[in-house]
Amino acid sequence: MHSGIHPTQDVTDPEERPWLCVHVAGLLHACTTHLATSATVALAQCAHLLDTVVPMIRRSSGYVPTVLSGDLNLRHGGSPDVRSCVPPGYLRIDDGAVQQIMATTDVTICCGRSIGMRGATDHPGLLATLTIDDRRPAWAATAPRWTPARVAPPRRARWTRHRAGQAPVNGR
């Protein structure tokens, strides 16, 4: 686990904005944050996370697919636009507002939708299905060299149930 406080903070806001990343060995880096409400500060915090923190974690832990999600307080089409924070080699979806999910291209993001938080926060959450590309070995030390043209739906494995006493299908 890695965590910290963004070095750039909105001095007019008493809330300090942190980040948290969890490394699941050989599988995934998962990061989350809640960025400042000032768009310029939020953009600096987003850049710090994706340009400094994630590369630092990769240097210490090796490359695995990476996912960042959270309330970035940046919008698609906003000023500044959240897309200016998305590094090359990442896909992104949002809830039409400030909730964002970004992932390296070896993760497929599908079917994002807003979900009610029953008053726990001032806006809905964002739920999506993420699928890690199983064709890429987890121990590979470099980022993938291919980039999909669009965010694709996840590949679904076809499994068939079997009755007791019968041989399993597809190894299950």
ZAMARGU-4260 file (C-alpha; in steps of 0.2 Angstrom, whole numbers, plus 5000, padded with zeros to 4 digits):
<rodrens>
0) 5000/5000/5000 | 5006/5018/4996 | 4998/5034/5001 | 5001/5052/5004 | 4995/5070/5003
5) 4995/5079/4986 | 5009/5092/4987 | 4998/5105/4979 | 4983/5110/4990 | 4969/5123/4988
10) 4975/5135/5002 | 4956/5142/5003 | 4950/5124/5007 | 4954/5117/5025 | 4952/5099/5018
15) 4969/5091/5013 | 4967/5080/4998 | 4976/5063/4999 | 4979/5048/4987 | 4979/5030/4991
20) 4986/5016/4979 | 4986/4997/4983 | 4998/4985/4974 | 4991/4968/4971 | 5007/4958/4968
25) 5008/4952/4950 | 4990/4958/4946 | 4986/4976/4948 | 4989/4994/4955 | 4973/5002/4961
30) 4973/5020/4965 | 4960/5032/4972 | 4959/5050/4977 | 4947/5065/4980 | 4954/5080/4971
35) 4952/5098/4976 | 4937/5108/4970 | 4948/5121/4962 | 4950/5115/4944 | 4967/5121/4943
40) 4973/5113/4959 | 4963/5097/4954 | 4973/5096/4938 | 4989/5098/4947 | 4985/5084/4959
45) 4979/5073/4945 | 4996/5076/4936 | 5005/5072/4952 | 4996/5056/4954 | 4998/5050/4936
50) 5015/5057/4932 | 5024/5055/4948 | 5016/5043/4960 | 5011/5029/4948 | 5028/5029/4940
55) 5036/5028/4957 | 5026/5013/4962 | 5030/5004/4945 | 5048/5007/4948 | 5047/4999/4965
60) 5034/4985/4961 | 5036/4982/4942 | 5023/4985/4929 | 5006/4978/4931 | 4989/4985/4924
65) 4984/5001/4933 | 4967/5008/4938 | 4963/5025/4945 | 4946/5030/4951 | 4938/5044/4961
70) 4930/5061/4962 | 4943/5071/4952 | 4932/5086/4952 | 4937/5088/4934 | 4924/5086/4919
75) 4925/5080/4901 | 4923/5096/4892 | 4926/5107/4907 | 4939/5120/4909 | 4952/5112/4912
80) 4946/5096/4904 | 4949/5080/4913 | 4956/5073/4897 | 4971/5084/4899 | 4976/5074/4914
85) 4974/5057/4905 | 4991/5050/4901 | 4995/5041/4884 | 4991/5023/4886 | 4976/5025/4897
90) 4957/5024/4894 | 4944/5034/4904 | 4926/5034/4907 | 4915/5046/4919 | 4898/5048/4926
95) 4894/5063/4916 | 4901/5073/4930 | 4916/5072/4941 | 4918/5054/4945 | 4931/5046/4934
100) 4939/5029/4931 | 4955/5028/4921 | 4965/5012/4917 | 4979/5006/4907 | 4974/4999/4890
105) 4977/4981/4896 | 4961/4984/4907 | 4945/4984/4898 | 4932/4996/4906 | 4914/4992/4902
110) 4897/4997/4907 | 4899/5012/4918 | 4884/5018/4927 | 4880/5030/4941 | 4874/5023/4958
115) 4865/5032/4972 | 4875/5034/4988 | 4859/5036/4999 | 4865/5053/5005 | 4883/5048/5010
120) 4890/5061/4998 | 4885/5075/4987 | 4884/5065/4971 | 4881/5047/4965 | 4895/5035/4964
125) 4902/5027/4948 | 4901/5008/4945 | 4910/4999/4931 | 4915/4982/4926 | 4934/4981/4923
130) 4943/4966/4915 | 4961/4963/4915 | 4968/4957/4899 | 4972/4939/4903 | 4983/4937/4887
135) 4997/4947/4895 | 5008/4939/4908 | 5007/4947/4925 | 5026/4946/4926 | 5030/4956/4911
140) 5041/4971/4915 | 5035/4983/4902 | 5019/4992/4897 | 5009/4985/4882 | 5013/4991/4865
145) 4996/4991/4858 | 4981/5002/4861 | 4963/4998/4857 | 4954/5010/4846 | 4939/5011/4858
150) 4933/5005/4876 | 4927/4988/4872 | 4915/4977/4881 | 4923/4963/4892 | 4927/4946/4884
155) 4915/4934/4892 | 4922/4916/4894 | 4909/4903/4890 | 4907/4890/4904 | 4895/4876/4904
160) 4889/4868/4920 | 4891/4850/4922 | 4882/4837/4933 | 4890/4827/4946 | 4899/4812/4939
165) 4902/4820/4922 | 4918/4827/4916 | 4920/4846/4919 | 4919/4857/4903 | 4933/4870/4900
170) 4942/4863/4915 | 4929/4869/4928
</rodrens>
